[in-house]
Amino acid sequence: MKASFFFLISLFLLTTAAAAAAAAEEEEDCHGLGELKDHEAVCAYLKAHASACAPEGFIDYLQLFYCAFGDRPFIGYSLLLLCLLLLFYLLGDTASVYFCSSLEGLSSALHLPPTIAGVTLLSLGNGAPDVFSSLVSFSSSSGVADVGLSSVLGGAFFVSTVVVAAISFVIDGSSAAVDRASFLRDLCFFLFILAALSLVLVTGSTGIWGAFAFFSLYFAYVLLVWAMHHYKNRNIHLLIPILDSSADEEDPETKLVSEEPRRPKTHSNSPVSYYFFRFINLLKMPLYLPRRLTIPDVSEERWSKPFTVASVTLSPLFLATLWLSETGEVSTAEKLIFYFIGSLMGLVLGVIAMVTTESSAPPKSLLFPWLAGGFLMSVIWSYLIAAELVSLLVSIGEIAHISPLVLAFTVMAWGNSLGDLIANVAMALHGGGNGVQIAISGCYAGPIFNTLVGLGFSLVLASLASYPTPFVVPQDTAIFETLGFLIGGLLWALIVLPRRGMKPDRVLGIGLLAIYLTFLCLRLLESLGLVN
């Protein structure tokens, strides 16, 4: 059952990629849009070429901007910015509240050791926005795979330079040091991954076996982490066989992000504060209810039997609606059949949930089906939100005449990595003796996961969808520039940190910030046409 569940996830993503690849072959061109200057002419062109210029998401942002706010561009840009902020919030909130909760439960249900859970399921939880953005970009029929590639590389570059620099500044002068073996392992493996990715980019295309080989490097990394952890624990037992309690001490390498103490909620007795938060919750309700009513959630802190029954009842109907929206034109009879099957399945699951659960606490037995259902629905919601985010960024690039790659390197990378900046700096400051180790390790292990799983799995799906023709990998100067600067930042850390006694300080931070700011200045000059 567990294997079939993960097979279902892969089948869903592969089907989406194959459908997008087929649609890409049939679509007409929309490049004539850039030749028009008047907003009325652009609006007429968009309506006349609706099938070619239609976005991948649910909202047609180009028509919304040019047809509804063409004569009031300030309102149009403000609305697009608001949509961008909302989508970033939804993607991050879905990942942190629903996706990570299901992953933590699955890691316990599958009895994964902390080391393996930390570099697999929990890394997936932390890197979910980048992973889903990459999957959406590679499966898109609009040929925006370079957006996903740029987003992952831009996020990895931001985290490995700016976030590491921020950690170095806040702990400068302290005695906190990083474990040399773990640091060298992560950094050297990351450099090896980037060398393999460079080979794929230079080649310009990849087949199924090449994509699988790149993706399989992730399993080699997991095996390496497990072997080093096992060897380290074995040495501890050999050196101190009498002190059995030493085996129970927390290894900073295996401490999970979820174990970080959460800040307790503060409640104010002020009436103004009370009504303010009630108003905020009311505004969030349209964003909260659709996910709450379709994602099963059996966590202790959010358990609600009515919501749980509603979610298992409505989720099959929601899936049927999504399936029909992806399959194109279908007859009314076929739609009724799909809706009938979805309603029947939802009714059966709702009755089972009503009978087998209690109002006071979530179920304690047979948890895997609940966790699998929550995981599946959170994956689908994250995928839909990421698709809308990519569609919006591409539309903004078209409207503002900015390359989507620039937006992926900057806006999308910053938005997806903001959580890493806050969490890792807080961990370094307040995480105790192991906080710096956990924070620095996360700055390299996270990008490794996003690169191998986000890009690797995307390449596998894209190669399978384009088989027997090799998948053409996007080749752009900006991608090679980002890759080069990313490698430069890693080499700077590899040289400086061991020479500074494995203690992150201002020297490391200033160098990393200088590399990142140089990259941003170069991209800005290229965007303005001052540098070719």
LUMRO-612555 format. One record per residue (C-alpha): residue in three letters; x, y, z. Coordinates in steps of 0.1 Angstrom, whole numbers, plus 5000, padded with zeros to 4 digits. Each point is the difference from the previous one (the first is absolute). Example, Ala and Ser with C-alpha at 12.3 -4.5 7.8 and 13.67 -1.06 7.14 Angstrom:
REM LUMRO-612555
['ALA', [5123, 4955, 5078]]
['SER', [5014, 5034, 4993]]
***
This chain:
REM LUMRO-612555
['MET', [5000, 5000, 5000]]
['LYS', [5028, 5024, 5009]]
['ALA', [5018, 4993, 4967]]
['SER', [4968, 5004, 4980]]
['PHE', [4994, 5034, 5017]]
['PHE', [5034, 5014, 4989]]
['PHE', [4995, 4985, 4965]]
['LEU', [4967, 5019, 4998]]
['ILE', [5018, 5033, 5007]]
['SER', [5025, 4993, 4973]]
['LEU', [4973, 4989, 4975]]
['PHE', [4981, 5033, 5007]]
['LEU', [5030, 5021, 4993]]
['LEU', [5011, 4980, 4970]]
['THR', [4965, 5002, 4985]]
['THR', [5001, 5038, 5004]]
['ALA', [5034, 5003, 4984]]
['ALA', [4989, 4978, 4970]]
['ALA', [4968, 5020, 4995]]
['ALA', [5020, 5032, 5001]]
['ALA', [5025, 4987, 4975]]
['ALA', [4973, 4990, 4976]]
['ALA', [4983, 5034, 5004]]
['ALA', [5033, 5017, 4993]]
['GLU', [5002, 4983, 4966]]
['GLU', [4965, 5011, 4989]]
['GLU', [5001, 5036, 5013]]
['GLU', [5003, 5029, 4976]]
['ASP', [5024, 5029, 5005]]
['CYS', [4994, 5030, 5023]]
['HIS', [5033, 5019, 4993]]
['GLY', [4981, 5027, 4980]]
['LEU', [4989, 5015, 5033]]
['GLY', [5033, 5017, 5005]]
['GLU', [4997, 5021, 4968]]
['LEU', [4968, 5018, 5012]]
['LYS', [5002, 5032, 5021]]
['ASP', [4964, 5012, 5005]]
['HIS', [4981, 4982, 5028]]
['GLU', [4968, 4997, 4979]]
['ALA', [5019, 4983, 4972]]
['VAL', [5017, 4977, 5025]]
['CYS', [4966, 4991, 5015]]
['ALA', [4985, 4993, 4965]]
['TYR', [5030, 4978, 4992]]
['LEU', [4997, 4981, 5032]]
['LYS', [4963, 4993, 4994]]
['ALA', [5007, 4990, 4964]]
['HIS', [5028, 4976, 5010]]
['ALA', [4984, 4988, 5032]]
['SER', [5012, 4964, 4996]]
['ALA', [5036, 5010, 4993]]
['CYS', [5003, 5026, 5026]]
['ALA', [4981, 4983, 5027]]
['PRO', [5020, 4996, 5033]]
['GLU', [5007, 4968, 5017]]
['GLY', [4982, 5011, 5031]]
['PHE', [4963, 5006, 5006]]
['ILE', [5001, 5038, 4997]]
['ASP', [5009, 5017, 4967]]
['TYR', [5021, 5028, 5014]]
['LEU', [5009, 5015, 4966]]
['GLN', [4963, 5005, 4991]]
['LEU', [4993, 5013, 5035]]
['PHE', [5028, 5026, 4997]]
['TYR', [4995, 5012, 4965]]
['CYS', [4962, 4997, 4996]]
['ALA', [4989, 5010, 5035]]
['PHE', [5027, 5024, 5011]]
['GLY', [5018, 5009, 4967]]
['ASP', [4992, 5037, 5005]]
['ARG', [5008, 4998, 5037]]
['PRO', [5033, 4981, 5002]]
['PHE', [5008, 5010, 5036]]
['ILE', [4969, 4981, 5012]]
['GLY', [5009, 4971, 4977]]
['TYR', [5036, 4998, 5014]]
['SER', [4987, 5004, 5036]]
['LEU', [4975, 4971, 4994]]
['LEU', [5027, 4978, 4986]]
['LEU', [5023, 5008, 5029]]
['LEU', [4972, 4991, 5024]]
['CYS', [4994, 4967, 4982]]
['LEU', [5038, 4993, 5001]]
['LEU', [5001, 5005, 5038]]
['LEU', [4969, 4979, 5005]]
['LEU', [5014, 4971, 4980]]
['PHE', [5033, 5001, 5019]]
['TYR', [4980, 4999, 5032]]
['LEU', [4978, 4972, 4989]]
['LEU', [5029, 4979, 4987]]
['GLY', [5020, 5005, 5032]]
['ASP', [4970, 4995, 5023]]
['THR', [4988, 4968, 4982]]
['ALA', [5035, 4986, 5003]]
['SER', [5006, 5009, 5036]]
['VAL', [4965, 4992, 5014]]
['TYR', [4988, 4970, 4980]]
['PHE', [5029, 4986, 4980]]
['CYS', [5025, 5000, 5028]]
['SER', [4975, 4986, 5025]]
['SER', [4993, 4971, 4977]]
['LEU', [5037, 4994, 4994]]
['GLU', [5008, 4999, 5037]]
['GLY', [4972, 4975, 5005]]
['LEU', [5011, 4979, 4971]]
['SER', [5036, 4999, 5013]]
['SER', [4987, 4986, 5033]]
['ALA', [4976, 4976, 4983]]
['LEU', [5028, 4987, 4977]]
['HIS', [5024, 4997, 5030]]
['LEU', [5027, 5020, 4983]]
['PRO', [5032, 5007, 5020]]
['PRO', [5005, 5037, 5008]]
['THR', [5030, 5002, 4977]]
['ILE', [4980, 4987, 4970]]
['ALA', [4969, 5019, 5009]]
['GLY', [5020, 5033, 5002]]
['VAL', [5014, 4997, 4965]]
['THR', [4969, 4985, 4984]]
['LEU', [4965, 5008, 5011]]
['LEU', [5008, 5031, 5022]]
['SER', [5023, 5014, 4974]]
['LEU', [4971, 4996, 4975]]
['GLY', [4979, 5020, 5025]]
['ASN', [5025, 5028, 5002]]
['GLY', [5006, 5001, 4962]]
['ALA', [4965, 4994, 4989]]
['PRO', [4995, 5035, 4983]]
['ASP', [5031, 4995, 4979]]
['VAL', [4993, 4964, 4991]]
['PHE', [4964, 5007, 4989]]
['SER', [5010, 5031, 4981]]
['SER', [5026, 4979, 4981]]
['LEU', [4975, 4972, 4993]]
['VAL', [4974, 5025, 4987]]
['SER', [5025, 5018, 4977]]
['PHE', [5013, 4968, 4984]]
['SER', [4965, 4986, 4995]]
['SER', [4987, 5032, 4986]]
['SER', [4989, 5002, 4963]]
['SER', [5013, 5036, 4997]]
['GLY', [5036, 4990, 4999]]
['VAL', [5010, 5016, 5033]]
['ALA', [5023, 4973, 5013]]
['ASP', [5027, 5026, 5003]]
['VAL', [4979, 5018, 5026]]
['GLY', [5000, 4969, 5023]]
['LEU', [5037, 4994, 4994]]
['SER', [5008, 5037, 5008]]
['SER', [4978, 4999, 5031]]
['VAL', [5017, 4970, 5015]]
['LEU', [5035, 5013, 4992]]
['GLY', [4991, 5035, 5011]]
['GLY', [4986, 4987, 5033]]
['ALA', [5031, 4978, 5005]]
['PHE', [5023, 5030, 4993]]
['PHE', [4980, 5023, 5024]]
['VAL', [5000, 4975, 5028]]
['SER', [5037, 4990, 4997]]
['THR', [5012, 5036, 4999]]
['VAL', [4975, 5025, 5016]]
['VAL', [4987, 4977, 5026]]
['VAL', [5034, 4986, 5010]]
['ALA', [5013, 5036, 5000]]
['ALA', [4972, 5011, 5023]]
['ILE', [5008, 4971, 5024]]
['SER', [5037, 5009, 4999]]
['PHE', [4992, 5036, 5010]]
['VAL', [4976, 4992, 5028]]
['ILE', [5024, 4975, 5017]]
['ASP', [5032, 5019, 4992]]
['GLY', [5023, 4999, 5030]]
['SER', [4985, 4970, 5016]]
['SER', [5017, 4967, 5006]]
['ALA', [4975, 4980, 4979]]
['ALA', [5016, 4978, 4974]]
['VAL', [4987, 4977, 4973]]
['ASP', [5008, 4963, 4997]]
['ARG', [5028, 4997, 4974]]
['ALA', [4990, 4966, 4987]]
['SER', [4963, 5009, 4995]]
['PHE', [5009, 5033, 4984]]
['LEU', [5025, 4985, 4975]]
['ARG', [4976, 4972, 4992]]
['ASP', [4971, 5023, 4991]]
['LEU', [5021, 5026, 4982]]
['CYS', [5021, 4975, 4979]]
['PHE', [4968, 4980, 4991]]
['PHE', [4983, 5032, 4990]]
['LEU', [5029, 5010, 4978]]
['PHE', [4999, 4965, 4984]]
['ILE', [4962, 5004, 4994]]
['LEU', [5005, 5034, 4983]]
['ALA', [5028, 4985, 4978]]
['ALA', [4976, 4973, 4989]]
['LEU', [4973, 5026, 4993]]
['SER', [5024, 5020, 4980]]
['LEU', [5007, 4970, 4979]]
['VAL', [4963, 4996, 4993]]
['LEU', [4997, 5037, 4991]]
['VAL', [5030, 5000, 4977]]
['THR', [4987, 4968, 4983]]
['GLY', [4967, 5018, 4993]]
['SER', [4977, 4970, 5004]]
['THR', [4995, 4969, 5021]]
['GLY', [4984, 4966, 4996]]
['ILE', [4982, 4979, 5026]]
['TRP', [5032, 4983, 5012]]
['GLY', [5019, 5033, 5004]]
['ALA', [4971, 5015, 5019]]
['PHE', [4997, 4970, 5023]]
['ALA', [5038, 5000, 5006]]
['PHE', [4999, 5036, 5011]]
['PHE', [4969, 4994, 5022]]
['SER', [5017, 4969, 5015]]
['LEU', [5028, 5021, 5014]]
['TYR', [4975, 5010, 5027]]
['PHE', [4999, 4964, 5013]]
['ALA', [5038, 4999, 5000]]
['TYR', [4999, 5031, 5022]]
['VAL', [4975, 4985, 5024]]
['LEU', [5022, 4968, 5002]]
['LEU', [5031, 5021, 5007]]
['VAL', [4982, 5020, 5028]]
['TRP', [4988, 4967, 5015]]
['ALA', [5034, 4984, 4998]]
['MET', [5018, 5029, 5016]]
['HIS', [4974, 5002, 5028]]
['HIS', [5002, 4962, 5006]]
['TYR', [5038, 5001, 5001]]
['LYS', [5000, 5030, 5024]]
['ASN', [4976, 4983, 5024]]
['ARG', [5020, 4967, 4998]]
['ASN', [5032, 5019, 5010]]
['ILE', [4981, 5016, 5029]]
['HIS', [4989, 4965, 5012]]
['LEU', [5036, 4986, 4996]]
['LEU', [5016, 5029, 5019]]
['ILE', [4975, 5002, 5029]]
['PRO', [4983, 4966, 5003]]
['ILE', [4991, 5006, 5037]]
['LEU', [4981, 5032, 4995]]
['ASP', [4969, 4987, 4982]]
['SER', [4984, 5034, 5004]]
['SER', [5024, 5014, 4974]]
['ALA', [4981, 4983, 4973]]
['ASP', [4969, 5020, 5010]]
['GLU', [5017, 5034, 4996]]
['GLU', [4987, 5020, 4971]]
['ASP', [5022, 5000, 4969]]
['PRO', [4998, 5035, 4985]]
['GLU', [5001, 4984, 4966]]
['THR', [4968, 4980, 5007]]
['LYS', [4980, 5025, 5019]]
['LEU', [4969, 5007, 4980]]
['VAL', [4986, 5034, 4993]]
['SER', [4967, 4990, 5014]]
['GLU', [5017, 4995, 5034]]
['GLU', [5007, 5037, 5003]]
['PRO', [4980, 5014, 5029]]
['ARG', [4971, 5021, 4987]]
['ARG', [4994, 5034, 5013]]
['PRO', [4968, 5000, 5021]]
['LYS', [4971, 5021, 4987]]
['THR', [4994, 5032, 5019]]
['HIS', [4965, 5012, 5006]]
['SER', [4991, 5035, 5009]]
['ASN', [4970, 5009, 5021]]
['SER', [4996, 5033, 4981]]
['PRO', [4966, 5003, 4983]]
['VAL', [5017, 5018, 4970]]
['SER', [5025, 4971, 4997]]
['TYR', [4972, 4974, 5002]]
['TYR', [4979, 5016, 4973]]
['PHE', [5030, 5006, 4978]]
['PHE', [5010, 4963, 5000]]
['ARG', [4964, 4990, 4994]]
['PHE', [5000, 5023, 4970]]
['ILE', [5033, 4985, 4987]]
['ASN', [4986, 4965, 5004]]
['LEU', [4969, 5010, 4982]]
['LEU', [5021, 5013, 4971]]
['LYS', [5020, 4967, 4999]]
['MET', [4969, 4979, 4999]]
['PRO', [4997, 4998, 4962]]
['LEU', [5036, 4989, 4999]]
['TYR', [4996, 4976, 5029]]
['LEU', [4967, 4982, 4994]]
['PRO', [5006, 4984, 4965]]
['ARG', [5032, 4983, 5013]]
['ARG', [4986, 4991, 5034]]
['LEU', [4969, 4984, 4983]]
['THR', [5020, 4978, 4976]]
['ILE', [5032, 4991, 5019]]
['PRO', [4996, 4973, 5027]]
['ASP', [5019, 5012, 5031]]
['VAL', [5005, 4976, 5030]]
['SER', [5025, 5021, 5020]]
['GLU', [4993, 5005, 5037]]
['GLU', [5001, 5038, 5000]]
['ARG', [4975, 5004, 4971]]
['TRP', [4978, 4970, 5004]]
['SER', [4963, 5006, 4992]]
['LYS', [4976, 4971, 4992]]
['PRO', [4976, 5022, 4979]]
['PHE', [5028, 5013, 4979]]
['THR', [5015, 4965, 4997]]
['VAL', [4967, 4984, 4988]]
['ALA', [4995, 5029, 4976]]
['SER', [5035, 4997, 4986]]
['VAL', [4998, 4963, 4992]]
['THR', [4965, 5005, 4985]]
['LEU', [5009, 5030, 4978]]
['SER', [5035, 4990, 4989]]
['PRO', [4989, 4973, 4975]]
['LEU', [4976, 5025, 4984]]
['PHE', [5028, 5026, 4999]]
['LEU', [5023, 4975, 4983]]
['ALA', [4973, 4992, 4975]]
['THR', [4996, 5037, 4992]]
['LEU', [5038, 5004, 4995]]
['TRP', [5002, 4969, 4978]]
['LEU', [4972, 5013, 4978]]
['SER', [5017, 5034, 4997]]
['GLU', [5033, 4984, 4988]]
['THR', [4985, 4975, 4975]]
['GLY', [4986, 5027, 4977]]
['GLU', [4966, 4997, 4983]]
['VAL', [4978, 4972, 5013]]
['SER', [4964, 4992, 4995]]
['THR', [4973, 5009, 5026]]
['ALA', [4994, 4963, 5006]]
['GLU', [5037, 4994, 5008]]
['LYS', [5000, 5030, 5023]]
['LEU', [4970, 4986, 5018]]
['ILE', [5016, 4966, 5004]]
['PHE', [5032, 5015, 5015]]
['TYR', [4980, 5022, 5024]]
['PHE', [4978, 4970, 5010]]
['ILE', [5031, 4978, 5007]]
['GLY', [5016, 5028, 5020]]
['SER', [4968, 5007, 5019]]
['LEU', [4995, 4963, 5008]]
['MET', [5036, 4995, 5011]]
['GLY', [4998, 5031, 5022]]
['LEU', [4967, 4989, 5015]]
['VAL', [5015, 4966, 5009]]
['LEU', [5032, 5015, 5015]]
['GLY', [4980, 5026, 5019]]
['VAL', [4978, 4973, 5016]]
['ILE', [5031, 4980, 5009]]
['ALA', [5017, 5030, 5015]]
['MET', [4968, 5009, 5019]]
['VAL', [4998, 4965, 5016]]
['THR', [5036, 4993, 5007]]
['THR', [5012, 5034, 5015]]
['GLU', [4993, 5018, 5032]]
['SER', [4994, 5037, 5007]]
['SER', [5025, 5003, 5028]]
['ALA', [5032, 4987, 4983]]
['PRO', [5013, 4989, 4966]]
['PRO', [5002, 4962, 4992]]
['LYS', [5029, 4981, 5016]]
['SER', [4999, 4969, 4979]]
['LEU', [5001, 4995, 4962]]
['LEU', [5016, 5034, 4996]]
['PHE', [5017, 4993, 4967]]
['PRO', [4969, 5004, 4978]]
['TRP', [4992, 5033, 5017]]
['LEU', [5036, 5013, 4996]]
['ALA', [5002, 4987, 4964]]
['GLY', [4967, 5018, 4992]]
['GLY', [5012, 5032, 5016]]
['PHE', [5033, 4997, 4982]]
['LEU', [4984, 4994, 4966]]
['MET', [4976, 5030, 5004]]
['SER', [5027, 5023, 5013]]
['VAL', [5022, 4990, 4970]]
['ILE', [4972, 5008, 4976]]
['TRP', [4992, 5034, 5016]]
['SER', [5037, 5009, 5001]]
['TYR', [5003, 4990, 4963]]
['LEU', [4970, 5021, 4991]]
['ILE', [5012, 5031, 5019]]
['ALA', [5035, 4996, 4985]]
['ALA', [4985, 4998, 4965]]
['GLU', [4981, 5032, 5007]]
['LEU', [5032, 5017, 5013]]
['VAL', [5020, 4990, 4970]]
['SER', [4972, 5012, 4977]]
['LEU', [4999, 5033, 5017]]
['LEU', [5037, 5006, 4999]]
['VAL', [5001, 4992, 4962]]
['SER', [4971, 5024, 4995]]
['ILE', [5018, 5028, 5020]]
['GLY', [5031, 4994, 4980]]
['GLU', [4979, 5004, 4968]]
['ILE', [4983, 5031, 5012]]
['ALA', [5031, 5018, 5014]]
['HIS', [5022, 4987, 4972]]
['ILE', [5022, 4983, 5026]]
['SER', [5014, 4966, 4993]]
['PRO', [4983, 4973, 5021]]
['LEU', [5035, 4987, 5008]]
['VAL', [5008, 5032, 5018]]
['LEU', [4968, 4997, 5021]]
['ALA', [5008, 4964, 5007]]
['PHE', [5036, 5008, 5011]]
['THR', [4988, 5028, 5023]]
['VAL', [4963, 5003, 5010]]
['MET', [4991, 4963, 5000]]
['ALA', [5033, 4989, 5015]]
['TRP', [4997, 5027, 5028]]
['GLY', [4964, 4991, 5007]]
['ASN', [5007, 4963, 5002]]
['SER', [5031, 5005, 5021]]
['LEU', [4988, 5026, 5025]]
['GLY', [4989, 4973, 5024]]
['ASP', [5035, 4985, 4999]]
['LEU', [5015, 5034, 5008]]
['ILE', [4978, 5005, 5031]]
['ALA', [5001, 4964, 5013]]
['ASN', [5037, 4995, 4996]]
['VAL', [5010, 5033, 5015]]
['ALA', [4977, 4994, 5029]]
['MET', [5014, 4965, 5005]]
['ALA', [5035, 5013, 5000]]
['LEU', [4991, 5027, 5026]]
['HIS', [4978, 4980, 5023]]
['GLY', [5007, 4963, 4992]]
['GLY', [5025, 4995, 5028]]
['GLY', [5033, 4983, 4994]]
['ASN', [4988, 4981, 4969]]
['GLY', [4981, 5029, 4985]]
['VAL', [5028, 5012, 4978]]
['GLN', [5008, 4965, 4987]]
['ILE', [4963, 4994, 4992]]
['ALA', [4997, 5034, 4982]]
['ILE', [5031, 4997, 4979]]
['SER', [4992, 4964, 4991]]
['GLY', [4965, 5010, 4989]]
['CYS', [5015, 5027, 4977]]
['TYR', [5017, 4973, 4980]]
['ALA', [4979, 4969, 5005]]
['GLY', [4968, 5018, 4990]]
['PRO', [5014, 5012, 4966]]
['ILE', [5014, 4965, 4993]]
['PHE', [4965, 4986, 5005]]
['ASN', [4984, 5026, 4979]]
['THR', [5025, 4996, 4972]]
['LEU', [4999, 4962, 4999]]
['VAL', [4963, 4994, 5007]]
['GLY', [4985, 5033, 4986]]
['LEU', [5021, 5000, 4968]]
['GLY', [5008, 4963, 4999]]
['PHE', [4964, 4987, 5003]]
['SER', [4989, 5028, 4976]]
['LEU', [5025, 4988, 4974]]
['VAL', [4989, 4964, 5005]]
['LEU', [4963, 5009, 4994]]
['ALA', [5009, 5023, 4970]]
['SER', [5021, 4972, 4985]]
['LEU', [4973, 4974, 5004]]
['ALA', [4974, 5024, 4985]]
['SER', [5022, 5008, 4969]]
['TYR', [5012, 4964, 4995]]
['PRO', [5014, 4987, 4976]]
['THR', [5012, 5036, 4991]]
['PRO', [5026, 5013, 5025]]
['PHE', [4988, 5028, 5022]]
['VAL', [5015, 5033, 4989]]
['VAL', [5015, 5017, 5031]]
['PRO', [4997, 5039, 5000]]
['GLN', [5033, 5017, 4991]]
['ASP', [5003, 5036, 5010]]
['THR', [5030, 5022, 5009]]
['ALA', [4983, 5011, 5032]]
['ILE', [4998, 4964, 5012]]
['PHE', [5037, 4994, 4994]]
['GLU', [5008, 5033, 5018]]
['THR', [4979, 4990, 5030]]
['LEU', [5017, 4966, 5001]]
['GLY', [5034, 5016, 4998]]
['PHE', [4993, 5024, 5028]]
['LEU', [4985, 4973, 5021]]
['ILE', [5031, 4978, 4996]]
['GLY', [5021, 5031, 5009]]
['GLY', [4981, 5005, 5032]]
['LEU', [5004, 4964, 5010]]
['LEU', [5038, 5001, 4993]]
['TRP', [5003, 5031, 5021]]
['ALA', [4984, 4983, 5029]]
['LEU', [5021, 4968, 4994]]
['ILE', [5032, 5021, 5002]]
['VAL', [4992, 5025, 5027]]
['LEU', [4981, 4980, 5026]]
['PRO', [5027, 4973, 5007]]
['ARG', [5026, 5028, 5001]]
['ARG', [4979, 5018, 5027]]
['GLY', [4998, 4969, 5022]]
['MET', [4966, 4990, 4987]]
['LYS', [4985, 5031, 5017]]
['PRO', [4977, 5021, 4978]]
['ASP', [5010, 5037, 5003]]
['ARG', [4999, 5033, 4982]]
['VAL', [5028, 4990, 4976]]
['LEU', [4978, 4972, 4987]]
['GLY', [4969, 5021, 5000]]
['ILE', [5015, 5030, 4982]]
['GLY', [5014, 4978, 4972]]
['LEU', [4968, 4982, 4995]]
['LEU', [4979, 5032, 4999]]
['ALA', [5025, 5016, 4975]]
['ILE', [4996, 4970, 4977]]
['TYR', [4962, 5002, 5001]]
['LEU', [4999, 5038, 4996]]
['THR', [5024, 4998, 4970]]
['PHE', [4976, 4974, 4984]]
['LEU', [4970, 5023, 5006]]
['CYS', [5019, 5030, 4985]]
['LEU', [5009, 4980, 4970]]
['ARG', [4964, 4988, 4994]]
['LEU', [4988, 5036, 5004]]
['LEU', [5024, 5014, 4975]]
['GLU', [4991, 4972, 4975]]
['SER', [4963, 5007, 5005]]
['LEU', [5006, 5037, 4993]]
['GLY', [5019, 4991, 4969]]
['LEU', [5033, 5016, 5013]]
['VAL', [5018, 4967, 4999]]
['ASN', [4996, 4975, 4972]]
***
